[in-house]
């Protein structure tokens, strides 16, 4: 097996991504846009916005930005995608849309229907293949490449709707997995087809001793839940007692650092972590090597990127685009500036506001980190607190006090004539001093965020912390029908989500009262 693993490792090293000096990311992006416009020129969207005329312009990128308006989900779905969902062909992309990915996101309770085409599945597969090859840059043992891969996702039983199917993206991908992965993939369809997440966890825990898992792919929160159930069911000290060859976690969807301390308590030895950036709208980037946790944007896999500076000039205090907001291209981005992402894709998204914010650390190598979401930016008095700030502060406080944090969320609440930040934190140690934990959060946020430091002196009142059992957050997701391998806890609670959360906590307190 070692010889086979060595052959495979040598093969992926030959396929690893290397810069090509005559093919810059900017030129790749131009080719990507031209390809997208060409393929969609005879769609209803392409005819309305003159894709053929854009293609004949000497500067198609500039013409595209001038002719096509920015779309958020409500505009894109309300004017276009709803027609494709009614099985009208050639709306925003050629032909019928075969799948719609259900994505509730983390901003509201309404489900979003994101079109998924065979073209974008092929683009995602292209990025997956590159990621797999770039594992050559990680210090992985050769025989690891002969081990099995556990993929933690949603149900692969999709719901028929007219002439298309509806389900979570991970379920759609599970049905379109590359042939070269199927031999190594676990669990099988007899488990992934189960509709209930809790049933899938039980079956995985039951089958776990039969598998030799080397790689795990999934949202770290849900991987952690599976580990805990396996350890409990089989009376283990840690997961390496049953999977001694587990060496690499490929994760994405949520920030890893808040989970690191509690996740590593479930391990028998250190493992490698690889971050990735995939949404229902496309696979956009991944961590290319072990030396940095930054990810690299993929510039030639079915997505044309634009970036709107995430500041008060372009967004209001609720995270909505202001009239006249302007985007820049990959050629114009600057390091250490937060941007909201616009996507044009081979699934028929056009100048589509994804909702995530990113920040480039290196614009030449396209290295970036995800910093949060446009709607998850807490700024009731001008404190401009990003999710990245929140994750850093939680990590600092957790390390300082040993709380064993898994989940958290923050809400702005009235504090007399001022506003206060209310932190809800799930922890192993519920008896810790909440005042001391709040002080640790506050201290770190003052250090890393100048706006926060100023507003804490003048307008922002108390910082409060409420410790909760871990299952409170997951039970809330279950009440909303969102307990699956893809759902995420919103880090900022606003509007309907905040009201739902507070109502849930009140009811949970009554149910557990003596």
C-alpha positions as CSV (number, residue, x, y, z in Angstrom):
1,X,0.0,0.0,0.0
2,X,2.9,2.3,0.7
3,X,4.1,1.9,-2.9
4,X,0.7,2.6,-4.3
5,X,0.4,5.7,-2.1
6,X,3.8,6.9,-3.2
7,X,2.7,6.5,-6.9
8,X,-0.4,8.5,-6.2
9,X,1.4,11.2,-4.3
10,X,3.9,11.5,-7.1
11,X,1.1,11.9,-9.6
12,X,-0.7,14.6,-7.7
13,X,2.6,16.5,-7.3
14,X,3.0,16.5,-11.1
15,X,-0.5,18.0,-11.3
16,X,-0.1,20.6,-8.6
17,X,-0.8,24.2,-9.5
18,X,2.1,26.3,-10.6
19,X,2.1,29.9,-11.8
20,X,2.2,30.3,-15.6
21,X,4.1,33.6,-16.3
22,X,2.3,34.3,-19.6
23,X,-1.2,33.7,-18.2
24,X,-2.0,36.3,-15.5
25,X,-5.2,36.1,-13.3
26,X,-6.4,39.3,-14.9
27,X,-6.2,37.8,-18.4
28,X,-7.9,34.6,-17.2
29,X,-10.7,36.7,-15.8
30,X,-11.2,38.5,-19.1
31,X,-11.3,35.1,-20.9
32,X,-13.8,33.8,-18.3
33,X,-16.1,36.8,-18.8
34,X,-16.0,36.5,-22.6
35,X,-16.8,32.8,-22.3
36,X,-19.8,33.4,-20.0
37,X,-21.2,36.2,-22.2
38,X,-20.8,34.1,-25.3
39,X,-22.6,31.1,-23.9
40,X,-25.4,33.2,-22.4
41,X,-25.8,35.7,-25.3
42,X,-29.1,34.1,-26.5
43,X,-30.7,33.8,-23.1
44,X,-33.4,36.2,-22.1
45,X,-31.0,38.0,-19.7
46,X,-28.3,38.2,-22.4
47,X,-30.7,39.7,-25.0
48,X,-32.1,42.2,-22.5
49,X,-28.6,43.5,-21.5
50,X,-27.0,43.2,-25.0
51,X,-24.4,40.6,-24.4
52,X,-23.6,40.5,-28.2
53,X,-22.9,44.2,-28.2
54,X,-20.8,43.9,-25.0
55,X,-18.7,41.2,-26.8
56,X,-18.1,43.5,-29.7
57,X,-16.9,46.3,-27.5
58,X,-13.1,46.9,-27.4
59,X,-13.3,46.7,-23.6
60,X,-16.0,44.0,-22.8
61,X,-15.3,44.2,-19.1
62,X,-16.1,47.9,-18.9
63,X,-19.1,47.6,-21.2
64,X,-20.4,44.7,-19.1
65,X,-20.1,46.9,-15.9
66,X,-21.9,49.8,-17.6
67,X,-24.8,47.8,-19.1
68,X,-25.6,45.2,-16.4
69,X,-26.8,46.4,-13.0
70,X,-25.7,44.8,-9.7
71,X,-28.2,42.2,-8.4
72,X,-28.8,41.0,-4.9
73,X,-30.6,37.7,-4.4
74,X,-34.1,39.3,-4.2
75,X,-33.6,41.1,-7.5
76,X,-32.0,38.2,-9.3
77,X,-34.7,35.7,-8.2
78,X,-37.6,38.2,-8.4
79,X,-36.8,39.2,-12.0
80,X,-35.2,36.2,-13.5
81,X,-34.5,33.0,-11.5
82,X,-38.2,32.4,-10.6
83,X,-38.8,31.9,-14.3
84,X,-36.1,29.2,-14.5
85,X,-37.7,27.6,-11.4
86,X,-40.9,27.4,-13.4
87,X,-38.9,25.4,-16.0
88,X,-38.7,28.1,-18.6
89,X,-35.5,27.4,-20.6
90,X,-32.8,29.9,-21.5
91,X,-33.6,32.5,-18.9
92,X,-30.1,33.4,-17.5
93,X,-28.2,30.3,-18.7
94,X,-28.8,28.1,-21.8
95,X,-31.3,25.3,-21.4
96,X,-33.3,24.1,-18.4
97,X,-31.8,24.4,-14.9
98,X,-31.5,20.8,-13.6
99,X,-31.1,21.6,-9.9
100,X,-31.8,24.4,-7.4
101,X,-29.7,24.5,-4.2
102,X,-31.7,25.5,-1.1
103,X,-29.7,28.0,0.8
104,X,-31.2,29.7,3.9
105,X,-27.9,31.4,4.4
106,X,-27.4,32.9,7.9
107,X,-29.3,36.2,7.5
108,X,-33.0,35.2,7.5
109,X,-35.4,32.3,7.7
110,X,-36.6,32.4,4.1
111,X,-35.1,29.7,1.8
112,X,-33.1,30.9,-1.2
113,X,-33.2,28.9,-4.5
114,X,-29.9,29.1,-6.2
115,X,-29.6,27.6,-9.7
116,X,-27.1,24.8,-10.2
117,X,-26.1,23.7,-13.7
118,X,-23.9,21.0,-15.2
119,X,-21.5,23.7,-16.2
120,X,-21.0,25.0,-12.7
121,X,-20.7,21.4,-11.4
122,X,-17.9,20.9,-13.9
123,X,-16.2,24.1,-12.7
124,X,-16.5,23.0,-9.1
125,X,-15.0,19.7,-10.1
126,X,-12.1,21.5,-11.8
127,X,-11.3,23.4,-8.6
128,X,-11.6,20.2,-6.5
129,X,-9.1,18.4,-8.7
130,X,-6.7,21.3,-8.3
131,X,-7.1,21.3,-4.6
132,X,-6.4,17.6,-4.5
133,X,-3.3,18.0,-6.5
134,X,-2.1,20.9,-4.4
135,X,-2.1,18.6,-1.4
136,X,1.4,17.7,-2.7
137,X,2.6,20.9,-1.0
138,X,1.4,19.6,2.4
139,X,3.5,17.3,4.5
140,X,1.3,14.2,4.1
141,X,2.5,10.6,4.3
142,X,2.4,8.7,1.0
143,X,0.1,5.9,2.2
144,X,-2.6,8.5,3.2
145,X,-3.6,8.7,-0.4
146,X,-4.8,5.1,-0.3
147,X,-7.2,5.8,2.7
148,X,-10.9,6.6,2.6
149,X,-12.5,10.1,2.7
150,X,-15.4,10.9,5.0
151,X,-17.6,13.7,3.4
152,X,-20.0,15.3,5.9
153,X,-22.9,16.9,4.0
154,X,-26.6,17.1,3.6
155,X,-29.1,14.6,2.4
156,X,-28.6,13.2,-1.2
157,X,-32.3,12.5,-1.5
158,X,-33.5,15.5,-3.6
159,X,-37.0,16.7,-4.0
160,X,-38.5,16.7,-7.5
161,X,-40.1,20.0,-8.5
162,X,-41.4,20.1,-12.1
163,X,-38.5,19.2,-14.4
164,X,-35.8,19.9,-11.9
165,X,-34.7,18.8,-8.4
166,X,-34.3,20.8,-5.2
167,X,-32.0,20.1,-2.3
168,X,-28.9,21.3,-0.4
169,X,-25.8,21.9,-2.5
170,X,-23.8,19.2,-0.7
171,X,-26.5,16.7,-1.6
172,X,-26.4,17.8,-5.2
173,X,-22.6,17.5,-5.3
174,X,-22.9,14.1,-3.6
175,X,-24.9,12.9,-6.6
176,X,-22.4,14.4,-9.0
177,X,-19.1,13.4,-7.3
178,X,-16.2,12.8,-9.7
179,X,-15.7,9.1,-10.6
180,X,-12.2,9.1,-9.2
181,X,-13.5,10.0,-5.7
182,X,-16.2,7.4,-5.5
183,X,-13.9,4.5,-4.6
184,X,-12.6,6.4,-1.5
185,X,-15.9,8.1,-0.5
186,X,-17.7,7.4,2.8
187,X,-20.5,7.1,3.8
188,X,-22.5,5.5,1.0
189,X,-25.9,6.4,-0.3
190,X,-27.7,4.1,2.1
191,X,-26.6,6.7,4.8
192,X,-26.6,10.0,2.9
193,X,-30.1,9.3,1.5
194,X,-31.5,9.4,5.1
195,X,-33.5,12.6,5.5
196,X,-32.8,13.2,9.2
197,X,-29.4,14.5,10.2
198,X,-29.6,12.8,13.5
199,X,-30.2,9.4,11.8
200,X,-27.2,10.0,9.5
201,X,-25.0,10.7,12.5
202,X,-26.1,7.5,14.2
203,X,-25.4,5.4,11.1
204,X,-22.0,7.0,10.6
205,X,-21.2,6.2,14.2
206,X,-22.4,2.6,13.8
207,X,-20.3,2.1,10.6
208,X,-17.2,4.0,11.8
209,X,-15.2,0.9,12.9
210,X,-15.4,-0.5,9.4
211,X,-13.7,2.4,7.7
212,X,-10.1,3.6,7.5
213,X,-10.6,7.3,7.2
214,X,-7.6,9.5,6.2
215,X,-9.4,12.6,5.0
216,X,-12.5,14.4,6.2
217,X,-14.4,17.0,4.3
218,X,-17.0,19.2,5.9
219,X,-18.2,22.0,8.1
220,X,-16.1,21.7,11.3
221,X,-19.1,22.1,13.6
222,X,-20.8,19.1,12.1
223,X,-17.6,17.1,11.9
224,X,-17.2,17.7,15.6
225,X,-20.7,16.5,16.4
226,X,-20.0,13.3,14.5
227,X,-16.7,12.8,16.4
228,X,-18.4,13.3,19.7
229,X,-21.1,10.7,18.9
230,X,-18.5,8.1,17.7
231,X,-16.4,8.6,20.8
232,X,-19.5,8.3,23.0
233,X,-20.9,5.2,21.2
234,X,-17.7,3.3,21.2
235,X,-16.2,4.4,24.5
236,X,-13.1,6.0,23.1
237,X,-10.7,8.6,24.4
238,X,-10.3,10.3,21.1
239,X,-11.1,9.8,17.4
240,X,-7.7,8.4,16.5
241,X,-8.4,5.3,18.5
242,X,-10.8,4.3,15.8
243,X,-9.3,6.1,12.8
244,X,-5.6,6.1,13.4
245,X,-4.8,7.3,9.9
246,X,-7.0,10.4,10.0
247,X,-4.5,13.1,9.0
248,X,-6.3,16.0,7.2
249,X,-9.5,18.0,7.6
250,X,-10.7,20.0,4.6
251,X,-13.2,22.4,6.0
252,X,-15.2,25.4,4.9
253,X,-18.4,27.3,5.4
254,X,-17.6,28.8,8.8
255,X,-14.6,30.2,10.6
256,X,-12.5,27.4,12.1
257,X,-10.7,29.2,14.9
258,X,-13.6,29.4,17.4
259,X,-13.8,25.6,17.2
260,X,-10.1,24.8,17.4
261,X,-9.8,24.3,21.1
262,X,-12.8,22.0,21.6
263,X,-12.2,20.2,18.3
264,X,-8.6,19.3,19.1
265,X,-9.7,17.8,22.5
266,X,-11.3,15.1,20.3
267,X,-8.0,14.2,18.6
268,X,-5.2,11.9,19.7
269,X,-2.5,13.8,17.7
270,X,-2.3,16.9,15.5
271,X,-3.8,16.9,12.0
272,X,-3.5,19.2,9.0
273,X,-6.2,21.7,8.3
274,X,-7.0,23.0,4.8
275,X,-9.5,25.8,4.4
276,X,-11.8,26.1,1.4
277,X,-14.3,28.6,0.1
278,X,-17.4,27.2,-1.6
279,X,-20.9,28.5,-1.6
280,X,-24.1,27.4,-3.4
281,X,-23.1,29.8,-6.2
282,X,-19.6,28.3,-6.8
283,X,-16.2,27.1,-5.6
284,X,-14.1,30.2,-5.3
285,X,-10.9,29.4,-3.5
286,X,-8.9,27.2,-1.2
287,X,-5.7,27.1,1.0
288,X,-2.9,26.1,-1.4
289,X,-0.2,25.2,1.2
290,X,0.6,24.6,4.9
291,X,2.6,27.8,5.5
292,X,-0.4,30.1,5.7
293,X,-4.1,29.8,6.4
294,X,-4.9,32.3,3.7
295,X,-6.8,31.0,0.7
296,X,-6.1,31.6,-3.0
297,X,-8.8,32.9,-5.3
298,X,-9.4,30.7,-8.4
299,X,-9.5,33.0,-11.4
300,X,-10.4,30.6,-14.3
301,X,-13.1,28.2,-13.1
302,X,-16.4,29.6,-14.4
303,X,-16.7,32.7,-12.2
304,X,-16.0,36.3,-13.1
305,X,-15.3,38.3,-10.0
306,X,-16.0,41.9,-9.0
307,X,-15.5,43.6,-5.7
308,X,-17.4,46.4,-4.0
309,X,-15.4,48.2,-1.3
310,X,-17.2,47.4,2.0
311,X,-17.5,50.9,3.5
312,X,-20.1,53.5,4.3
313,X,-19.8,55.0,0.8
314,X,-21.1,51.8,-0.8
315,X,-23.2,50.2,2.0
316,X,-25.7,51.5,4.5
317,X,-25.7,50.5,8.2
318,X,-27.9,47.4,7.4
319,X,-25.5,46.1,4.8
320,X,-27.6,47.1,1.8
321,X,-25.9,48.5,-1.3
322,X,-26.3,52.2,-1.7
323,X,-27.5,53.7,-5.0
324,X,-24.5,54.3,-7.2
325,X,-22.3,51.7,-5.5
326,X,-19.4,50.8,-7.9
327,X,-17.4,47.7,-8.1
328,X,-13.7,47.1,-9.1
329,X,-12.2,44.2,-10.9
330,X,-9.4,41.9,-9.9
331,X,-6.9,44.2,-11.6
332,X,-8.0,47.1,-9.3
333,X,-8.2,45.4,-5.8
334,X,-6.0,46.7,-3.0
335,X,-4.5,44.7,-0.1
336,X,-6.0,45.1,3.4
337,X,-9.3,46.5,2.1
338,X,-12.6,44.7,2.8
339,X,-14.7,43.9,-0.3
340,X,-18.1,42.5,-0.9
341,X,-18.0,40.0,-3.7
342,X,-20.0,40.1,-6.9
343,X,-20.2,36.9,-9.0
344,X,-21.1,36.2,-12.6
345,X,-21.1,32.5,-13.1
346,X,-21.8,29.6,-15.5
347,X,-25.1,28.9,-13.5
348,X,-26.6,32.2,-14.6
349,X,-25.7,34.6,-11.8
350,X,-24.9,38.1,-13.2
351,X,-23.1,40.7,-11.1
352,X,-24.7,38.9,-8.1
353,X,-24.0,40.2,-4.6
354,X,-22.9,37.0,-2.8
355,X,-23.1,38.6,0.7
356,X,-19.6,37.6,1.9
357,X,-16.8,40.0,2.6
358,X,-13.2,39.2,1.9
359,X,-9.8,40.9,2.3
360,X,-6.7,40.4,0.2
361,X,-3.4,40.0,1.9
362,X,-1.5,39.5,-1.4
363,X,-3.1,40.8,-4.6
364,X,-0.4,39.3,-6.9
365,X,-0.9,35.7,-5.6
366,X,-4.6,36.4,-4.9
367,X,-4.3,35.3,-1.3
368,X,-7.3,36.3,0.9
369,X,-9.3,35.6,3.9
370,X,-13.1,35.7,4.4
371,X,-13.9,38.4,7.0
372,X,-17.7,38.1,7.3
373,X,-20.9,39.0,5.6
374,X,-22.4,42.3,4.6
375,X,-25.5,41.6,6.8
376,X,-23.4,40.4,9.7
377,X,-21.6,43.6,10.5
378,X,-22.5,44.9,13.9
379,X,-22.5,48.7,13.8
380,X,-25.4,50.2,15.8
381,X,-23.3,53.2,16.9
382,X,-20.4,53.2,14.4
383,X,-18.3,50.4,16.0
384,X,-18.0,48.6,12.7
385,X,-17.5,45.2,14.2
386,X,-16.8,42.5,11.6
387,X,-17.2,38.7,12.1
388,X,-13.5,38.5,11.7
389,X,-13.1,40.8,14.7
390,X,-15.7,38.7,16.7
391,X,-13.9,35.4,15.9
392,X,-10.5,36.8,17.0
393,X,-12.0,38.1,20.2
394,X,-13.8,34.9,21.1
395,X,-10.6,32.9,20.4
396,X,-8.6,35.3,22.7
397,X,-11.2,35.1,25.6
398,X,-11.5,31.3,25.3
399,X,-7.7,30.8,25.4
400,X,-7.5,33.1,28.4
401,X,-10.3,31.6,30.4
402,X,-10.6,28.0,29.1
403,X,-14.3,28.2,28.5
404,X,-14.4,25.5,25.8
405,X,-16.4,27.6,23.3
406,X,-18.1,26.0,20.4
407,X,-20.7,28.5,19.2
408,X,-21.5,32.1,19.7
409,X,-23.7,34.9,18.4
410,X,-23.9,38.6,19.1
411,X,-26.9,41.0,19.2
412,X,-27.3,44.7,19.8
413,X,-29.7,45.4,22.6
414,X,-31.0,48.6,24.3
415,X,-29.1,49.6,27.4
416,X,-31.0,52.6,28.8
417,X,-30.4,55.5,26.4
418,X,-27.5,53.6,24.8
419,X,-26.8,50.3,23.0
420,X,-25.0,47.3,24.4
421,X,-23.6,44.2,22.8
422,X,-25.1,40.9,24.1
423,X,-22.9,37.9,23.5
424,X,-24.5,34.4,23.6
425,X,-21.7,31.8,24.0
426,X,-21.9,28.0,24.2
427,X,-19.2,26.7,26.5
428,X,-18.1,23.5,28.3
429,X,-17.6,25.5,31.5
430,X,-20.9,27.2,32.3
431,X,-19.8,28.3,35.8
432,X,-17.2,30.8,34.6
433,X,-17.5,34.5,35.5
434,X,-19.4,36.1,32.6
435,X,-18.2,39.5,33.6
436,X,-14.5,38.4,33.3
437,X,-15.2,36.8,29.9
438,X,-16.9,39.9,28.7
439,X,-14.0,42.0,29.9
440,X,-11.6,39.7,27.9
441,X,-13.7,40.1,24.8
442,X,-13.9,43.9,25.3
443,X,-10.2,44.3,25.9
444,X,-9.3,42.5,22.7
445,X,-11.8,44.3,20.6
446,X,-10.4,47.6,21.8
447,X,-7.0,46.5,20.7
448,X,-7.9,45.4,17.2
449,X,-10.7,47.8,16.2
450,X,-10.2,51.6,16.5
451,X,-13.8,52.4,15.8
452,X,-14.9,50.0,18.5
453,X,-12.5,51.6,21.0
454,X,-13.8,55.1,20.3
455,X,-17.5,54.1,20.5
456,X,-16.9,52.2,23.8
457,X,-15.9,55.5,25.3
458,X,-18.9,57.5,24.1
459,X,-21.9,55.6,22.7
460,X,-21.6,51.9,23.2
461,X,-22.7,50.7,26.6
462,X,-22.1,47.4,28.4
463,X,-20.7,44.2,26.9
464,X,-22.7,41.3,28.3
465,X,-22.1,37.6,28.1
466,X,-24.6,34.8,28.6
467,X,-23.2,31.2,28.7
468,X,-25.4,28.5,27.3
469,X,-25.1,24.7,26.8
470,X,-23.8,23.7,23.4
471,X,-27.1,22.1,22.3
472,X,-29.1,25.3,22.7
473,X,-27.8,26.6,19.4
474,X,-28.3,23.3,17.5
475,X,-31.8,22.9,19.0
476,X,-32.7,26.4,17.7
477,X,-31.6,25.3,14.2
478,X,-33.7,22.2,14.6
479,X,-36.8,24.2,15.6
480,X,-36.3,26.2,12.4
481,X,-35.9,23.1,10.3
482,X,-32.2,23.9,9.6
483,X,-30.4,21.1,11.4
484,X,-28.3,19.5,8.7
485,X,-24.7,19.2,7.6
486,X,-24.7,22.6,5.8
487,X,-26.5,25.0,8.2
488,X,-24.6,27.7,10.1
489,X,-25.2,29.6,13.2
490,X,-25.5,33.4,12.4
491,X,-22.8,35.3,14.2
492,X,-24.8,38.5,14.3
493,X,-28.5,38.4,15.3
494,X,-30.7,41.0,13.8
495,X,-34.4,41.4,12.9
496,X,-36.4,38.2,12.5
497,X,-33.4,36.0,13.5
498,X,-32.9,37.9,16.7
499,X,-36.6,37.8,17.6
500,X,-36.7,34.0,16.8
501,X,-33.6,33.4,19.0
502,X,-34.9,35.4,22.0
503,X,-38.3,33.7,21.8
504,X,-36.6,30.3,21.6
505,X,-34.5,31.1,24.7
506,X,-37.5,32.3,26.7
507,X,-39.4,29.1,25.9
508,X,-36.3,26.9,26.6
509,X,-36.0,28.6,30.0
510,X,-39.6,27.8,30.8
511,X,-39.3,24.2,29.7
512,X,-36.2,23.6,31.9
513,X,-37.6,25.6,35.0
514,X,-38.2,23.4,38.1
